[in-house]
Amino acid sequence: MLRTDTRLEWFVSFLGVVDTGSFVAAAEATHRSQPRVSMHVAALEREVGLPLFDRRKRPVELTEAGAVLAVHARAVLRELEAAEAAMAPWRGGARGVVTLGCYPSASAAFVPALLRDLARTSPDVKVVLVERATLELDHALTTGEVDICLRPMSPPPTTPSVVGHPLWQEPLVVLHPPDHPLAELPEPLTVATVATYPLISIGRLDNAQSSEFEVYRLFREHNFELEPVQATNQPQTLVELIRQGLGVGVTNWLAVHIADTEGVRVRRIEGNCGRRVAAYRDMSRPMNPAARSLLQRIVQAPRPPGTQPLRAEGDTPADAR
């Protein structure tokens, strides 16, 4: 039977095994010895009176009882974090750990300067950077893997509790080898002309949601359906695919800005379907002072080169003030 004197560290070790799939990995993740993690889980199982894991499987799997307890254990630890956050103003300001999710081009072009300035002004705030493809960031945010995420505004998140704070907009560009027929044409290049060549874009070929990215919307706006021969979420990979003559690239400006484009021409393309970027948080989960401080810095930080500030009415949210 779970009692009020159940030790919270048992929950931490238990969830460490849940999240990593093994006792050894959980020990590394929680900075404890493997025997200590095993002891905590065993103590929790004795307290509950039921097995929480099926240890015959690799990675270990939760029993039905374990799955139910994991939900409540996370809720208990979240409430503890919320209580800690409520006490922070009486201790002299923001401190603690915040996890920031980000997609590759913004991670390289925006985040380093942000973290440098935060380290100078708020040394008690530690930021853990988690890099994911755009569509993977939604899951990371709603499951609590990250506290805040930077992502393009299209396609929009599908979870109603996820809200965004607009940051910047950037144009779309075309990349091609110097000797490509497009090199003879003036800028901006027309979508109709670019569409006649094999195309390489952002996203994944096997993910239907990729069709909601800005590049696809630009082509639809001009009555073309973009059907790329290859797609990638890594800017440098896109450039290398173009260098090898596999196609013409269409992507966002920041991806080009942070990549080595030597030997590849970067050209403007017609249309207004540029990329818009926002910082997102999940309103269903409380923000600790560290996350609140980071969100405020993100909203106020200088925008990356080549982009334009994107503001919504009442642009700085109350949560970030």
C-alpha positions in Angstrom: 0.0 0.0 0.0 1.4 3.4 -0.9 1.7 5.6 2.1 2.4 9.3 2.7 6.0 8.5 3.7 6.8 6.8 0.3 10.2 8.2 -0.8 10.2 10.5 -3.8 13.6 9.2 -4.9 11.9 5.8 -5.5 9.7 7.5 -8.1 12.7 9.1 -9.7 14.5 5.8 -10.1 11.3 4.1 -11.3 10.6 6.7 -14.0 14.3 6.6 -15.0 13.8 2.9 -15.9 10.5 3.7 -17.6 12.1 6.4 -19.8 15.4 4.6 -20.7 14.2 1.0 -20.8 16.9 -0.5 -18.6 18.2 -0.3 -15.1 21.8 0.5 -16.3 20.7 3.4 -18.5 18.4 4.7 -15.7 21.4 4.7 -13.4 23.3 6.9 -15.8 20.4 9.2 -16.4 19.7 9.7 -12.7 23.4 9.8 -11.7 23.0 6.9 -9.3 24.5 3.4 -9.1 22.7 0.6 -10.8 22.3 -1.3 -7.5 20.7 1.8 -6.0 18.2 2.1 -8.8 17.3 -1.6 -8.5 16.9 -1.1 -4.7 14.6 1.8 -5.2 12.4 0.0 -7.7 12.3 -3.1 -5.5 11.3 -1.0 -2.5 8.5 0.7 -4.5 7.2 -2.7 -5.7 7.1 -3.9 -2.1 5.2 -0.8 -1.1 2.7 -1.2 -4.0 2.5 -4.9 -3.5 2.7 -5.6 -7.2 5.4 -6.1 -9.9 6.0 -2.9 -11.9 8.2 -4.3 -14.7 8.3 -7.5 -16.7 12.1 -8.1 -16.4 12.0 -11.1 -18.8 11.9 -8.7 -21.7 14.6 -6.5 -23.1 14.2 -3.6 -22.9 12.2 -4.1 -19.7 8.4 -3.4 -20.1 5.9 -2.0 -17.7 3.2 -4.2 -16.3 -0.3 -2.8 -16.5 0.0 -1.8 -12.8 3.4 -0.2 -13.6 1.9 1.8 -16.4 -0.8 3.2 -14.2 1.6 4.1 -11.4 4.0 5.8 -13.9 1.2 8.4 -14.8 0.7 9.2 -11.1 4.4 9.3 -10.3 5.0 11.9 -13.0 2.1 13.9 -11.7 3.5 13.8 -8.2 7.0 15.0 -9.4 5.4 17.7 -11.5 3.5 19.0 -8.5 6.8 19.0 -6.6 8.4 21.1 -9.4 5.5 23.5 -9.3 5.8 23.9 -5.5 9.6 24.6 -6.0 8.8 27.1 -8.7 6.3 28.9 -6.4 9.1 29.3 -3.8 11.7 30.7 -6.2 10.7 34.4 -6.0 11.5 34.3 -2.2 15.0 33.1 -3.0 16.1 35.8 -5.3 15.1 34.9 -8.8 15.1 32.3 -11.5 17.2 29.2 -11.1 17.0 25.6 -12.1 17.0 23.5 -15.3 14.9 24.1 -18.4 14.9 21.9 -21.5 14.7 23.7 -24.9 13.7 21.8 -28.0 14.8 23.2 -31.4 15.0 22.3 -35.1 18.4 22.3 -36.9 18.7 25.7 -38.6 17.3 27.7 -35.7 19.4 25.6 -33.3 22.6 26.8 -35.1 21.6 30.4 -36.1 19.7 31.5 -33.0 20.3 29.4 -29.9 24.1 29.8 -29.4 23.9 33.6 -28.9 20.8 33.2 -26.8 22.6 30.7 -24.4 25.7 32.9 -24.3 23.6 35.9 -23.1 21.6 33.8 -20.7 24.8 32.4 -19.1 26.1 35.9 -18.5 22.9 37.3 -17.0 21.3 34.3 -15.4 24.1 31.8 -14.4 21.7 29.9 -12.2 19.6 28.8 -15.1 20.8 25.7 -16.9 19.5 25.0 -20.4 19.5 21.5 -21.8 19.3 21.7 -25.6 17.3 18.9 -27.4 17.5 18.9 -31.2 14.7 17.3 -33.2 13.0 17.5 -36.6 10.1 19.9 -36.6 7.3 17.3 -36.4 9.1 15.4 -33.6 9.2 18.5 -31.4 5.4 18.5 -30.9 5.6 15.1 -29.2 8.6 16.1 -27.1 6.7 19.2 -25.9 3.4 17.5 -25.0 5.1 14.6 -23.3 7.2 16.9 -21.2 10.5 15.9 -22.7 11.1 19.7 -23.4 9.7 22.7 -21.6 9.8 25.1 -24.6 10.4 24.5 -28.3 11.3 26.6 -31.2 9.6 25.4 -34.4 8.1 26.7 -37.7 4.5 27.7 -37.3 3.5 25.5 -40.3 2.2 22.9 -39.9 0.6 24.2 -36.7 0.7 22.0 -33.5 -2.5 19.9 -33.1 -2.7 20.0 -29.3 -5.1 22.7 -28.2 -3.1 23.5 -25.0 0.1 24.3 -27.0 0.4 28.0 -27.7 3.0 29.9 -29.7 4.8 33.3 -29.3 5.7 34.5 -32.9 9.4 35.3 -33.3 10.5 35.9 -37.0 9.8 35.2 -40.6 12.3 34.4 -43.3 12.2 33.9 -47.1 12.4 30.7 -49.1 15.3 30.2 -51.5 16.4 27.9 -54.3 19.8 26.2 -54.4 21.4 24.8 -57.6 24.9 24.1 -59.0 26.6 27.0 -60.8 26.3 25.4 -64.2 22.6 24.6 -63.9 20.2 26.0 -66.5 18.5 28.1 -63.8 21.8 30.1 -63.5 20.9 31.8 -66.8 17.6 33.2 -65.4 17.0 36.4 -63.5 15.7 36.6 -59.9 13.3 36.0 -58.5 13.0 32.6 -60.1 9.4 31.5 -60.9 7.9 28.5 -59.3 6.8 27.3 -62.7 10.4 27.2 -63.9 11.8 25.6 -60.7 9.1 23.0 -60.8 10.4 21.6 -64.1 13.5 20.1 -62.4 13.9 17.3 -59.8 13.5 18.9 -56.4 15.0 18.3 -53.0 13.1 19.7 -50.0 12.9 19.7 -46.2 10.9 17.1 -44.3 10.6 13.4 -44.9 9.3 11.6 -48.0 7.4 9.1 -45.9 5.6 11.6 -43.7 2.4 13.1 -45.0 2.6 16.1 -42.6 5.7 17.3 -44.6 3.3 18.5 -47.2 2.2 21.2 -44.8 5.7 22.8 -44.8 6.0 26.3 -46.3 7.8 25.1 -49.5 4.9 22.8 -50.4 2.4 25.6 -49.7 4.4 27.9 -52.0 4.1 25.4 -54.9 0.4 24.8 -54.3 -0.1 28.6 -54.2 1.1 28.6 -57.8 -0.9 25.6 -58.8 1.9 23.0 -58.7 2.2 20.0 -56.4 5.7 19.6 -55.0 6.8 15.9 -55.3 10.5 15.9 -54.3 12.9 13.2 -55.3 14.5 13.5 -51.9 13.9 15.3 -48.5 16.0 15.9 -45.4 15.8 17.9 -42.2 19.5 18.6 -42.1 20.6 21.8 -44.0 24.1 20.5 -44.8 22.7 17.2 -46.2 20.4 19.1 -48.5 23.4 21.1 -49.8 25.5 18.0 -50.4 22.6 16.3 -52.3 22.5 19.3 -54.6 26.3 19.3 -55.0 26.0 15.7 -56.2 23.6 16.7 -58.9 20.5 14.9 -57.4 18.2 17.9 -57.9 17.4 21.6 -57.2 16.9 22.5 -53.5 14.1 24.6 -52.1 14.3 25.5 -48.4 14.3 28.3 -45.8 16.9 31.1 -45.6 18.3 30.1 -42.2 19.1 26.6 -43.4 21.3 28.2 -46.1 22.8 30.7 -43.7 24.2 28.0 -41.4 25.3 25.6 -44.1 28.5 25.6 -46.2 27.2 26.5 -49.6 30.5 26.8 -51.4 30.0 25.6 -55.0 26.2 26.0 -54.8 24.2 29.1 -55.9 21.5 30.5 -53.6 18.7 32.3 -55.5 15.5 34.1 -54.6 12.1 32.6 -55.6 8.8 34.3 -56.1 5.9 34.3 -53.6 5.3 35.2 -50.0 5.0 31.7 -48.4 8.1 32.3 -46.2 8.8 30.4 -43.0 7.4 31.8 -39.8 8.9 30.7 -36.5 7.5 30.7 -33.0 8.4 29.6 -29.4 5.9 27.1 -28.1 4.9 26.0 -24.6 2.2 23.6 -23.3 -0.3 25.5 -21.2 -1.4 22.3 -19.5 1.9 22.1 -17.6 3.2 24.6 -15.2 6.4 26.5 -16.0 9.2 26.7 -13.5 11.1 30.0 -13.0 14.0 28.8 -15.3 11.6 28.1 -18.1 9.8 31.3 -17.6 13.0 33.3 -17.7 14.2 31.5 -20.9 10.9 32.1 -22.7 11.2 35.8 -21.9 14.8 35.9 -23.3 13.7 34.1 -26.4 10.9 36.6 -27.1 13.2 39.6 -26.5 16.3 38.2 -28.2 17.6 39.7 -31.5 16.4 37.9 -34.5 18.8 35.9 -36.7 20.4 37.6 -39.7 18.3 37.7 -42.8 15.0 37.4 -41.0 12.3 39.9 -40.0 10.7 40.2 -36.6 7.3 38.6 -36.4 5.0 40.1 -33.8 1.5 39.2 -32.8 -0.8 41.7 -31.1 0.2 42.0 -27.4 3.3 40.1 -28.5 5.0 39.5 -25.1 2.8 37.0 -23.3 1.9 37.5 -19.6 3.7 34.2 -18.9 6.9 35.6 -20.2 6.8 38.9 -18.3 
